[in-house]
Amino acid sequence: MRAKKDDKVKVHYTLKLGDGEVVESSKGALPMEFTIGAGNVVPGFEKGVIGMKAGDTKTITVPSGEAYGPHEEKKIFEYGKERIPTDLDMRVGQVIQMHAPDGSKFPVTVTGVTEKGFQMDANHPLAGKELTFNLELVEIINKQL
């Protein structure tokens, strides 16, 4: 049986950047479990799993448009020092949670210090990057007909 849309699957993966740097891996841990088509993983990852059988392995390359999207300059902004709580020790590289006007939270990375405050980047850290995944389909949990 080959994996298809709406199947619940378990997958081991290793995520690498173009230079070969390993960003994340499920090896040595539990495999990732998700339903194909539910939108819980990046689209290129889902496409890579479709058609695999339990026990199959393969390597896929996912362009940024099918992963975390392009790196958008409009998501880089300056945040004034006067708006930072005094008990918060801001450092370059730190990821903090900010609040949108609607009350939802989103992560931003502190990318620099400016005269007036801090430069923040609300892009996903892997935005704009081509990703390489080594995949192993461990199991198709429920096979949809």
Summary of the structure (lengths in Angstrom):
residues: 145
radius of gyration: 18.9
end to end distance: 10.4
largest distance: 60.5
contacts: 367
relative contact order: 0.30
helix: 11%
strand: 42%
